[in-house]
Amino acid sequence: MHALKSLRFSLLASAAFILPLAAHAQDAGEIYTLDDIIVSGSLTPVPATKTGATVDTVEADETGDTSEAVLDALTTLPGVSFSSNGGLGASSTLRIRGLDARYVGVRINGIDVSDPSNGQPQFDFGGLTGFGISSIEVLKGSQSALYGSEAVAGLIDIRTDGAVEPGYNTTVELSGGSYGTYAGGISSVLESEAGKLSFGLSHVKTDGFSSRASDTEDDGYEATTLTFGLEQDVSDRVTLGLSGLYITSDNEYDLSTSNSAGESSREQKGLRSFARIQGDVINHEFSASLFDTERSYPGGYTEDYSGKRREFAYLGSTDLSALSTLTFGVEYTEEEFNIDGLSEKDDNMAIKAEWLHSPMETLDLSVALRYDDHSDFGDHLSGRLAAAWEVAPDWTLRAVLGTGFRAPSLYERYSPYGKADLKEETSQSAEIGIERRFAGDDFVKGTLFYTEIKDRIDYDFATSSYNQVSGKTVSKGLELSGHYTLSERVALFGNYTYTDAETAGEEAQRVPRHDLVVGIDAVLTDQINGQLMVQHVADVTPSPYAPADHKVGDYTLVNAGLSYQLNDATELSLRIENLTDEDYETAGGYNTPGRSAYLGLKASF
């Protein structure tokens, strides 16, 4: 009965949000063509209206500040959810359409940042703050044909090198607030016709709160993040570039229910170089990247982890005609992990291609294929078909079919909990969606999605090892989202996601069946802007190993923010999270933040 009430609440709220948007179709006096460029949806950048893939974007002013986890911005997008073992810096798992982080590729400035030494390689968003991030693209659905085995559920592409406007831009920010949190950062981008230079440095420190609900000792977190990028035209035809990142962090955590003295440290280093060459017929890009990560857990069962990834890639693109483009490439990736002296590695060679074709002005097609030759698992062929059809002015119908695979990780095979005879997971996905665009930034869209995974690999507590799970994993559902301008000063936004995820008939753990976000942006005066956002999550299945007194279930969060423009260059901001002091958990037995407030000062010049 409770779930039925939650479903009724979610659908009614969604209807209340969507119906004014539908009515707006009759009133919009100005129709516009969206010309935003999507980088991740294909092997080459394409206009947003011409990609069949579902891509949500987070702009620079939405990613969060020096003390705010970027995870908070991502999980207000349709189809994105998370669970966390505590506050800022605690281990967190992001999910796309009910599939967890092992199926989500993550890149920062083109560098693959998933951890090769993790049990199931993934990027931990728990400690990454939003400062210095210029844009995020969230690409959904099976994208193995473009990005390989990590992208069964999608890809998150993060950039820190985008300029706010042409020329030289510098932002300095200070923030602080609840739980003894202090943070600061500086970022600069210098852009000219011949090149671009970017730099970002931030530091955050918080006393935090106890991660475990059964303990009262605060678990603090401290991290420093450095990113940089250089891109320069050395001739009319050749551009060289270099980008890098360095993240170091220290985190306190509870070793067990009876020992709260755990401390861990992490160091992540990434570097990518590239050369773009404009040919007479084919444009070329050669790139090389590395990513190293080290984690230490003194006193833990496994104390030291390290992972390395080396990647070399070539990408070529040529116009076959005015209506067709062929992009093709080769990748070689080598991964290595080491845990307490145990070391293993593997490699993968891939050949990929994508054909973009526009048989008519209103129809854009994409056909992508990828052949992988894994050192331990042999040959695999992944494919994706995508279409974007403008069925009427400002109406776009999208459809995608995709296949994928995920090779077992080194940890899943060779760690003390591993099994060397594991076989790869395979997947299929499909989606169909419709979008209506209006004047300005207003839109409404809906997407039906379906993903199926066979031979899923999970940790088996009965055997204390990783095992292949019998039966299929299926995640299917509906995403609705929109934006509606009420007046020059007030706009509504929101989304609703219904996710039905299960393995062999058993509901997926920690995946909300209903996830609703509604909010309002308001220009209160010429100097003051405000935002109020409500998120309602319902029908969540906890882990069977959660303590009996866990608080995983339905919850409603209310967040508010105000910004005051002191002058043309300086802004003062206040954000209040969990305004109603909701007591809830996303992972059984682990606390979440109560009512908290943060003050920020930002100067841009």
N, C-alpha and C positions, 0 to 999 in steps of 0.2 A: 504493500500500500504506500509505503514511504517513497519507493522508487517511482510509483505511478504519479504521485504528487510532484516529485521532482521533474519528471518528464513533462507533466502538464505545465508546470511553472516555466520550464525552459522553452517549450514550444510557444506558449502565449507571449512570453517576453520577446522571442524572436519575431513572432508575427507583428507585435507592436512596433518593432524596429523596422522590419522589412516593408510593411504596408505603406508608410509614408514615402519610402523610396520609390515604390512602384507608382504611387500617385505623382511623384516628382517628374516621371517620364512625360506626363502631360503638360507640365508647367515649365520645363527647362527651355528657356528662350534661346540659349546659346549651346550649340553642340560643338564638341572639340574632339580632336584625334589625339589619343595618347601616344607620345613619341618617346617615352622612357626606354632606355636600352637595358636589356636583360643580358647579363654576362654568362650566367651558369646554365641557362636552359638549353644551350646547344654548344657545339665545339667552337663556334664563333659567336660574338655578340649579335643579338637580333632585337628589333623593336618589340616591346612588350605585347603589342597587339598581334604580332605575327608568330608567337611561340605557342605550340599546343600544350606545353608543360604548364603545371600549376606552380607559380613562383610568387611568394609573398616577400615584400621588401620592408626593411626597417631603415629609416633615414637617420642621419647623424644626430638630429635633435630628439630622437626617440630611443636611442640605445642606452641611455642612463649616464650618470655622472661618475666621479672618481670613487664613490663609496657604494654604488648600486650595481648589483650583479646583472650582467647582460642577460642572464637567464630570465630575469623578471620581464624584460621586453619581449623575448622570444615566446614565452609561454602565454602571452596574450594574443598570439596569432592563432587562426583557426587550424586545428589539427595538431597543435604542439602542446605537450604536457610534460611534467617532470615529477620526480620524487627526490628528496634530499635528506641526508643523514645529519641535519643540523642547519646552522646559519651560514653566513658568508664564509667560503673556504672549505666547507664540508663536502664530502663526496656527493655528487649529484648526477642523476641519470635523466637525460632528455629523451623524449620519445616523439616520433612523428607518426601520426595516424596509428597509434597503438603499438608501434614497433620501437624497441628501445635502442640505446645509443650504439650498440654494436653494428647496427644496420644504417647508421647515419655517418656519411663522410663529412669531415670538417676541414676547411682550408682557411688559413689566415695569410692574406697577400700571396696566394698561390701555393703555400706550403702545406702539405698534408700533416696535420698536427695530432692525429690519433696516436695513442701510446702503444707501440709494439710489445711492450712488456706487460701490458694489462692482461687480465684473465681473458677477456673478450675485448680486443683493441677498440678503444673509443676515446673521445676527448671529454675530459671532466670540466663542465662549465661552472662548477661550484665556486671557483675563486676569480673568474674573469669578470672584471668590471667594464662598464660601457664607455669610459672616457677614451677619447682618441679614435674611436671607431667611426669611420665616415659612412659606411653602409653595410647592410647585411642582406643577403638574398637567401631565402629558404626554398629550395627546389624539392618538390615532393614526388613520391612514386619511385618505382624501380628505375635507377639511372645507371645500372652496371654497364650498359652499352657505351656510356660516356665516361664514367669514372671508376669502373671496376667493382671489385667484390664488396667494398665498404658501403656502397650506395644503394643497397636494396630498398631502404625506406626513403632515401633522399640525400640531399647535400646541403650543408650550410656554408656559404661563402662569405667570409668576413674581410673587409678592406679597411685599412687605416690610412691610405695614401690619397684619398679624395680631397680636392680643394673645395672650400665653401664657395669661393668665387675666384675668377682668374686673378693671378698676381700672388702676393705674399699674404698669408693668413697665419696668425698665431693666436692660440687660445691658452689662457692660464686659468686654472680652476682650483678652489679650495672648498672642502666640504667636511662636515662633521655632525655627529648627533648621537643617537641612542646606542647603548651597549659600548660606550667608550670608543666610538668610531671616529677616526680622523683620516683624511685623505687629501692628496694634492696631485696636480699634474700639469704638464705643459706639452703642447703639440704645435707643430709648425708645418706648413706646406708652402713651398715656393714653386710656382708653376709658370712656365713661359711657353712660347711656341716651339722651342727646341727641346724642352725637357721638363723634369719635375724632380723636386727634392722634398722628402717628407721625414719627419722625426716626431716621436712621441715618447714621453717618459711619465710614469705615474707611480704612486706609492699609496698603499692603504694599510691601516692598522686598526684592529678592533679587538676589544676585550671579549666580545661575543657573549654567548650564554651556553649552558650545558647542552651538548649534543644529545646525550641520552636523557630520556624523560625520567629515568630512575635515579639521576644524579643531580647535584646542585652546583658543582664546580664549573665556573665559566671556561669555555674552550675558545681561546683567542686565535687570531689569524693575522698574518702580516705578509704582504707581497709587494714586489716591485716588477713593473712591466716596462720593457723597452722595445720599441719598434722603429724601423727606419727603412727608407726606400730611395733609390736613385734611378732615374730614367733619363737618357740623353741621346739625342740624335747626333751621331758622329758624321753623318753624311746625309744626302737626300734620300738614301735608300736603306741605311742601316741605323738601328736603334739598339743601344745596349742598356741593360738594367740590372740592378742588384737590390734585393730586399732581405730583411732579417728580423728576427724577434728573439728576445731573451726574457724569460719569466722565472723569477725565483720566489719561493714562498715557504713559510713555516706555519704549521698548523698544530693546534692542540686537539686531542681527541681522547675518548675513553677507550682504553684497551679492552675492558670487559665491564660487566655489571658491577664488579667488585673492585676494579682498578681504574681510576680516572686520570692516571698520570701519563697517558700516551702523548708523544710528540712526534711529528713527522716533518720532513722537508722535501721539497721538490725543485728541480731545476730543469727548464726546458729551453733548448736552443735550436733555432731554425735559420736556414740561409738558402736563398734561391737566386740564381743568376740566369739571365736570358739574353738572347740576341735575336732581334727581328730583322729580317732582310726582305725588302720589297723587290720581287723579281718582275720580269716582263710578263710572265704568264702565271707564275706561282709565287705566293707570299709564304715565307718560311719563318718558323720560330724554333730555335734550339734552346733548351733549358736544362739546368741541373739543380737539384735541391737536396738538402740534407735536413734531418730532424733527429735530435738526440734528447732523450729524457732520462732523468735519474730521480728515483724516489727512495727515501730512507725511512724505516719504521723501527727505531731502536726498541728492543724488547718484544717486537712482534714475532709471530711464528715464522714469517719470512721477513727479513730485515732490509735487504737491499734489492732494488729492481733497477735495471737499466735497459733501454731500448734504443735501437738505431734504425734509421731508414735512409736509404740513398736512392734517388730517382733521377733518371736521365730520359729526356723526352724530345721528340721532334713532332712538329705540327705544320702541315702545309695546307694551303687553301687556294683554290682557283675558281674563277667564274667560268662555268661551262657555256653559259649564255646569259642573256639579260634576265632570264627567269630561273636559272639554276646555279647553285654553288656546291662544289665538292670540297670537303675538308677531310684530311686523312692524317694519320700519325702513328708513331711507334713509341712505346714506353718500356723501360726496363727498371724494375724496382727490386731492391734487395733489403730484407729486414732481418734484424738480429735482436735477440733478447738474452738477458743474463739475470738470473735470480740466485743470490747467495752462491755464486761461483758456477752454477749450471748454465751453460751457454749453447744456443742453437740458432740456426739461421735458415732462411729459404729465399727464393727469388721467383720473379714472374716476368715474363715477356709478353707484351700485348701489342696487337695491331688493331687500329680502329678507324672508322670512316663514317661520315655523315653526309647525306645528300639533302640539301635544301632546295625545294622546287616550288614555284608559284605558277601553277597552270592557268590561273586567272587572278585578277587583281584582288579578289575577295577570298582566295584560298591559298594557304601556305602549308606545305607538307614537309615532314622530316622523316628520313629513313636512316637509322643508325645501326651499325653492327660493330662488334668487338670480339676479337679472338684472343683468348688468354692461354698461355702455356705456362702452367705452374710447375715448379721444380718437383713438387711432391704429389700433385693432383692432376697433372696432365692437361688435356685440352678442354676448353670451354668456349661456347659461342653464345654471346648475349646480344639481344636485339631490342630496338625500340621503334615503334611507329607513332608519330604524333601529327595532329592536324589542327589548324586554327582556321575557322571559316566564319567570315563576317556575313552572317545570314541576312542582316539588315544594317542600315547605318547605326554604328555604335553598339551593335549586338554581335558578340563573338561566341561561337560554339567551339569548344575544345574537346579533343578526345586523344587518349594515349593508351597504347598497349606496350608492355615491357616485360622482359625476362631478366633474371639475374642469378648470381651465385655468390656464396661466401665460403671461402676456404677456412678450415679450422685454424685458429691462431697457434702460434708456437707454444704459448702457455697451455692451451687446451690439449696439446699433444704431448708436450715434453716436461711439464711441471710435475711435482709430486702428485698433483690431482689430475694429470692428463692421461689420455689414452691415444697411443700412436696409431690405432686403426680407425680413427674417426674418418668419416667421409664428408665431403662438402655439402652445404645446404644449397638448395635451388629454389627459385622464386618466380612467380608470375604476378603481374599487376595490371589493372585496368582502371581507367577513370573517364568520366565524361562530365563536362561542366559548361555553364552558360554565364556570360557576363554582360551586363548593361552599363554603359558609361554615360554620364551626364555632363553638364557644364562644370568647369573647374575640376575639383578632385573627387566629385561624387560618383559613386558606382554602387552596384549591387551584383553579387555573383553567388552561384551555388555549384558544388561539385560532389558527385557520387564517386566513391573510391572502393577498390577491392584489391587486397594483396594476399597471396597464398604462399606459404613457405613449407617445403618438405625437408625432412631429415634435420630438423632444428636441433641445435646443440645447446644443452643447458647443464648446470651443475646438479648432480644427483646426490642428495644428502644420504640416501640409503647405501650408496657405494663409496661415498666421499671422493667422487671423481666426476669428470665431465662425461656425459653420455649422449647418444643420439636419442631424441624423444620420439616415441611412436605416435603416429597420427599427424595430421596437418595442422599448421598454425594459420589461422585465417583472421584477417582484420578488414572489416568493411564498415562503411558509414557514409555520413553526409556532412559537408562543410557549407555554412552560409556566412557571408560577410558583406559589409557595406559601409558607406559613408554618405551622410546627408547634411547639406548646409541649410540650416533653418533661416539664417540671416547673415549679414555681413560680419556679425560678431559671435554667432553661436553655430556650432556644428555637432552632429551626433555621429558616433561610430560604434561598431560592434560586430560580434560574430558568434556563431553557435556551431559546435561540433558534436555529432552523435557518432560514437565509436563502439562497434561490437567486435571485440577481439577475444579469441579463444584458441587453445591448443587441445586437440583431441577431445573437444566438447567441454573442457574446463576453462572458465573465464580467466583472462589474463590478469595478472596481479598489478595493482597500483595504476591501472589505466582507467581514467574516468569515462563512464559511458556518456555522460552529459557534461559539456563544458561551455558555459555561456559568459560572454564578456559584453557589457554595454557601458558606454561612457559619453561624456559631453566635454567639448572644448569650448571655452568662452573667453572673449576679449572683454574684460570687465570695465577697463578704462583704457585710455591711450597708452598707459604704462603697465597695467596689470593684466596678466593672463591667468586663467585658472583651468584646471581639469579635475573631473570627478569620474572615477571608474569603479564599476562593480563586477566582480567575477564570482560566478556560482558554479561549483563543481559537485556532481552528484553521481551516486551509484559506482563506488570504487571498491574493488575486491582487495583486501589486504593479503600480505604474504601469510601462508599457514604457520610460519615461524614467528609471527608478530606476538608480543606478549599479550596476555589476556586482557589487560587494561588499556590496549592501544586505542588511539583516536583517529584511525584512518576511516574516512567516510565522507559524508556530505559536508561542505563548508561554503561560506560566503565571505569574500574579502571586499572591503571598501578602501580604496586608495585615493588620496587627494593631493593636489599640487598647486602651488601659486608661484608665479614669477613676476618680479618687479624690475622694470627697466630703469636703472638709475640714470643712465645717459646712453648715448649711441653705442658705447663700447662695453658697458658694464651691466651685469644682470645679477640680481639677488633672487634666490629661489628657496622655497620651503616645500618639502614633500612629507606627507604623513602616510605611513603604510599600516594596513590592518587597523583602520580607524575605529572599528567596533571591538577590537581586542579579541577576535575570534580565536578559540582554543582548538587547534586541529593538528593533524599529522599527515604528511604525505608518505612517510615510511614508518611502519609500526615501531613504536618505542623511541622515536627521535623527535625532538622538539622543533618547532618552527617559531619565527619571530612573533612576538606580541605587538601591541600598539607601539609604534616607534616613529620618531621625527628626525629629519635631517635638514640642515641649513647649508646652502651653497652660495658661493660667490664666484662669478665667471666674468673674465674680461677677454674680449676679442678685438684684435687690431691687425 
